[in-house]
Amino acid sequence: MPSASPAPDTLLIGPATLQEWELVRTWAAEEGWNPGASDAPAFFAQDPQGFFLGRIDGEPVSAISVVNYSDRYAFLGFYLVRPDLRGLGHGLATWRAALPHAGERTVGLDGVPDQQDNYRRSGFSLAYRTARYVGEPAADAPAPDVVPAGEVDPAALAAYDGACHPADRPRFLSAWLTTPGHRALARVTDGRLTGYGVVRPAQNEARVGPLFADTPADAAALLDALSYEARAFGAPGIAIDVPEANPIAARLAEERGLEPTFETARMYTGAIRPVARDRVFGVTTLELG
């Protein structure tokens, strides 16, 4: 006897493909999140099973990602429901179906203000807030000690990145640094890596992230160089997500003429490993941490 077909209007939640995720990128753009133009391949490189769609009659109506970075840490993002179908429980159902992918890992997320109370009820606690700074800074050509990241030892870059993130992420990092259109730069002082950053084309302003650096001077040199590189995109300036956990980072953004726009909150369900917060001048991406 054939199995029964799902009833009309039944929400079915399952994995999403890289090709399907382009629709979710357009939803994110409509929400004003300014997603990167070609982020998805690097996102899927980290955990291709971590992306989910809710469908009704085969048509996507909801989305979420729960990306595993290590056996202890995962990150939740892209929590979206199509505007005309909100308030019907599709978002919560998608959340409940996808979250088990994280297993017993601590889960992080960057939550918009109107969802933060819901996240607290789901077991997330505030770690710090992040503000998106936007503007069109003046920038000269990169200084001689700012070089393409491809000229730096990949192991050194991976170690530097790992010190600034709650988990090592070599698969993501390798893709993020080499995705077509991404411009990745590093600062090397006396033969030592003192920071790196990436700028990429996006829906509106070019997105800077991450921006990791030993000192404010290192961060300033990299931000200026990334702003210079962003001119090739023809974008109306840059956008960078600055964590309040590093107040010097906000000062640097303001000195470059950038202004805060919207705010999110970094939240976790449990403990994470120590992170060099004083090196984090710009978050990699709100979608994947």
C-alpha positions as CSV (number, residue, x, y, z in Angstrom):
1,M,0.0,0.0,0.0
2,P,1.5,3.4,-1.0
3,S,2.3,5.8,1.8
4,A,0.0,8.7,2.3
5,S,0.9,12.0,0.8
6,P,1.3,15.0,3.2
7,A,-1.8,17.0,3.6
8,P,-1.9,20.4,1.8
9,D,-0.3,23.2,3.7
10,T,1.7,20.8,5.8
11,L,5.2,22.1,6.6
12,L,7.9,19.7,5.7
13,I,11.4,20.5,7.0
14,G,14.5,19.0,5.4
15,P,18.1,19.8,4.3
16,A,18.8,22.5,1.8
17,T,21.2,22.4,-1.1
18,L,23.8,25.0,-2.0
19,Q,21.7,26.0,-5.1
20,E,18.5,26.3,-3.0
21,W,20.3,28.6,-0.5
22,E,20.4,31.4,-3.1
23,L,16.7,32.0,-2.3
24,V,17.5,32.4,1.4
25,R,20.2,35.0,0.5
26,T,17.5,37.0,-1.3
27,W,15.3,36.8,1.8
28,A,18.2,38.0,4.0
29,A,18.7,40.9,1.6
30,E,15.0,41.9,1.8
31,E,15.4,41.9,5.6
32,G,18.2,44.5,5.2
33,W,21.0,42.2,6.4
34,N,23.1,43.0,3.3
35,P,24.4,39.4,2.7
36,G,27.6,38.7,0.8
37,A,27.1,38.1,-2.9
38,S,29.0,34.7,-2.8
39,D,29.1,33.6,0.8
40,A,27.2,30.4,0.5
41,P,30.0,28.1,-0.9
42,A,32.2,28.9,2.1
43,F,29.3,28.4,4.4
44,F,28.5,25.0,3.0
45,A,32.2,24.1,2.9
46,Q,32.1,24.1,6.7
47,D,29.1,21.9,7.2
48,P,27.0,21.0,4.2
49,Q,24.4,19.2,6.3
50,G,23.8,22.3,8.5
51,F,21.3,24.1,6.3
52,F,17.5,23.6,6.4
53,L,14.4,24.7,4.6
54,G,10.7,24.4,5.6
55,R,8.5,23.7,2.6
56,I,4.8,23.8,2.0
57,D,3.7,21.9,-1.2
58,G,7.4,21.9,-2.2
59,E,7.7,25.7,-1.9
60,P,10.3,27.1,0.6
61,V,8.7,29.2,3.3
62,S,11.3,29.1,6.2
63,A,15.0,28.6,6.7
64,I,17.6,28.2,9.4
65,S,21.3,27.1,9.5
66,V,22.9,25.2,12.4
67,V,26.6,24.8,11.4
68,N,28.9,22.6,13.4
69,Y,32.4,23.9,13.8
70,S,33.8,21.3,16.2
71,D,32.6,18.6,18.6
72,R,31.9,21.4,21.1
73,Y,30.7,24.4,19.1
74,A,28.0,25.2,16.6
75,F,26.5,28.4,15.2
76,L,22.8,29.2,14.4
77,G,21.9,31.7,11.7
78,F,19.5,32.5,8.8
79,Y,16.5,32.1,11.0
80,L,13.9,33.4,8.5
81,V,10.2,32.9,7.6
82,R,8.7,34.3,4.5
83,P,6.9,37.5,5.6
84,D,3.4,36.5,4.3
85,L,3.5,33.3,6.4
86,R,4.8,34.6,9.7
87,G,2.9,34.1,12.9
88,L,1.8,30.6,12.0
89,G,4.4,28.6,13.9
90,H,6.6,27.8,10.9
91,G,9.7,29.4,12.3
92,L,9.5,27.6,15.6
93,A,8.9,24.3,13.9
94,T,11.9,24.8,11.7
95,W,14.0,25.8,14.7
96,R,13.0,22.6,16.6
97,A,13.7,20.4,13.6
98,A,17.1,21.8,12.9
99,L,18.6,22.4,16.4
100,P,19.2,18.7,17.1
101,H,21.9,18.9,14.4
102,A,24.1,20.6,17.0
103,G,23.8,17.7,19.3
104,E,25.3,18.6,22.8
105,R,27.4,21.4,21.4
106,T,27.3,24.9,22.7
107,V,25.4,27.0,20.2
108,G,26.1,30.6,19.4
109,L,24.0,33.1,17.4
110,D,23.7,36.8,16.7
111,G,20.2,37.9,17.5
112,V,18.2,40.9,16.3
113,P,16.6,42.8,19.2
114,D,13.0,41.7,18.6
115,Q,14.0,38.0,18.9
116,Q,16.3,38.2,21.9
117,D,13.7,37.4,24.5
118,N,12.7,34.3,22.5
119,Y,16.3,33.2,22.4
120,R,16.6,33.6,26.2
121,R,13.6,31.4,26.7
122,S,15.4,28.8,24.5
123,G,18.4,28.8,26.7
124,F,20.7,31.4,25.2
125,S,22.5,34.0,27.3
126,L,23.9,37.4,26.3
127,A,27.7,37.5,25.8
128,Y,28.0,41.0,24.2
129,R,26.4,43.2,21.7
130,T,27.6,44.0,18.2
131,A,26.9,47.1,16.1
132,R,27.1,47.4,12.3
133,Y,29.1,50.4,11.3
134,V,28.6,51.7,7.8
135,G,30.2,54.5,5.7
136,E,32.6,55.4,3.0
137,P,36.0,55.9,4.5
138,A,38.9,57.6,2.6
139,A,41.6,55.1,2.0
140,D,45.0,55.2,0.3
141,A,46.8,52.2,-1.3
142,P,47.8,49.5,1.1
143,A,51.0,50.0,3.1
144,P,53.9,47.7,2.1
145,D,53.5,45.5,5.2
146,V,49.9,44.7,4.2
147,V,50.0,41.8,1.7
148,P,47.6,39.4,0.1
149,A,46.7,36.7,2.5
150,G,47.8,34.1,0.0
151,E,51.4,35.1,0.6
152,V,51.2,34.1,4.2
153,D,51.7,30.6,5.6
154,P,48.2,29.0,5.7
155,A,49.0,27.3,9.0
156,A,49.9,30.7,10.6
157,L,46.7,32.2,9.3
158,A,44.6,29.2,10.6
159,A,46.3,29.5,14.0
160,Y,45.7,33.2,14.2
161,D,42.0,32.8,13.2
162,G,41.6,30.0,15.8
163,A,42.7,32.3,18.6
164,C,39.9,34.7,17.6
165,H,37.1,32.3,17.2
166,P,35.4,29.8,19.5
167,A,36.5,26.8,17.3
168,D,39.1,26.1,14.7
169,R,37.5,26.3,11.3
170,P,40.0,25.3,8.6
171,R,37.4,24.2,6.0
172,F,35.5,27.5,6.3
173,L,38.7,29.6,6.4
174,S,40.2,28.0,3.3
175,A,37.1,28.7,1.3
176,W,36.5,32.2,2.8
177,L,40.0,33.4,1.8
178,T,39.8,32.1,-1.8
179,T,36.1,32.6,-2.8
180,P,36.1,34.5,-6.1
181,G,35.5,38.2,-5.3
182,H,36.8,38.0,-1.7
183,R,39.8,40.2,-1.1
184,A,41.9,38.8,1.8
185,L,44.8,40.8,3.3
186,A,47.3,40.2,6.1
187,R,49.7,42.4,7.9
188,V,53.2,41.1,8.4
189,T,55.5,43.0,10.8
190,D,59.1,42.0,11.0
191,G,58.2,38.6,9.5
192,R,55.4,38.0,12.0
193,L,51.6,37.9,11.2
194,T,49.9,40.6,13.2
195,G,46.4,40.5,11.7
196,Y,44.3,39.7,8.7
197,G,41.0,40.7,7.2
198,V,38.6,40.1,4.3
199,V,36.3,42.3,2.3
200,R,33.7,41.0,-0.1
201,P,31.0,42.3,-2.4
202,A,27.5,42.3,-0.9
203,Q,23.9,43.4,-1.6
204,N,24.8,47.0,-0.7
205,E,27.9,48.1,1.1
206,A,31.0,45.9,0.8
207,R,31.2,43.7,3.9
208,V,34.4,43.6,6.0
209,G,34.8,40.5,8.1
210,P,36.7,39.3,9.8
211,L,39.1,42.0,10.9
212,F,41.4,40.4,13.4
213,A,44.6,42.3,14.6
214,D,47.1,42.4,17.4
215,T,46.9,46.2,17.9
216,P,44.8,49.2,16.9
217,A,47.5,50.2,14.5
218,D,47.5,46.8,12.8
219,A,43.7,47.0,12.6
220,A,43.8,50.5,11.2
221,A,46.3,49.5,8.5
222,L,44.2,46.5,7.5
223,L,40.9,48.4,7.5
224,D,42.3,51.2,5.3
225,A,43.7,48.6,2.9
226,L,40.4,46.7,2.8
227,S,38.5,49.9,2.2
228,Y,40.8,50.6,-0.7
229,E,40.2,47.2,-2.1
230,A,36.4,47.6,-1.8
231,R,36.4,50.4,-4.3
232,A,36.8,47.8,-7.0
233,F,33.3,46.5,-6.1
234,G,31.6,49.8,-7.0
235,A,29.8,49.6,-3.6
236,P,28.5,52.6,-1.6
237,G,31.1,52.2,1.1
238,I,31.8,49.4,3.6
239,A,30.0,47.7,6.5
240,I,31.7,46.1,9.4
241,D,30.1,44.4,12.5
242,V,32.0,45.6,15.6
243,P,31.7,43.8,18.9
244,E,31.3,46.0,22.0
245,A,33.6,43.5,23.8
246,N,36.4,45.5,22.1
247,P,35.6,49.2,22.6
248,I,38.7,50.2,20.7
249,A,37.2,48.7,17.6
250,A,34.2,51.0,17.7
251,R,36.6,54.0,18.2
252,L,38.5,52.9,15.1
253,A,35.4,52.6,13.0
254,E,34.2,56.1,14.1
255,E,37.6,57.6,13.4
256,R,37.3,56.3,9.8
257,G,33.9,58.1,9.5
258,L,31.7,55.0,9.9
259,E,28.4,55.3,11.8
260,P,26.5,52.6,13.7
261,T,23.3,51.4,12.2
262,F,21.6,48.4,13.7
263,E,22.6,46.2,16.7
264,T,22.6,42.5,17.3
265,A,23.5,40.4,20.4
266,R,25.9,37.5,20.5
267,M,24.4,34.8,22.6
268,Y,25.4,31.3,23.7
269,T,23.8,28.3,25.2
270,G,26.8,27.4,27.3
271,A,30.5,27.9,27.7
272,I,33.0,28.5,24.9
273,R,36.7,28.3,24.8
274,P,38.7,31.5,25.5
275,V,38.8,34.0,22.6
276,A,41.3,36.8,22.1
277,R,38.6,39.4,22.2
278,D,41.0,42.3,22.1
279,R,42.1,41.1,18.6
280,V,38.5,41.1,17.2
281,F,37.9,44.4,15.5
282,G,35.3,43.0,13.1
283,V,33.1,39.8,13.3
284,T,33.5,37.5,10.4
285,T,29.8,37.2,9.5
286,L,26.6,37.5,11.6
287,E,25.3,34.5,9.7
288,L,28.0,32.0,10.8
289,G,29.8,33.8,13.6
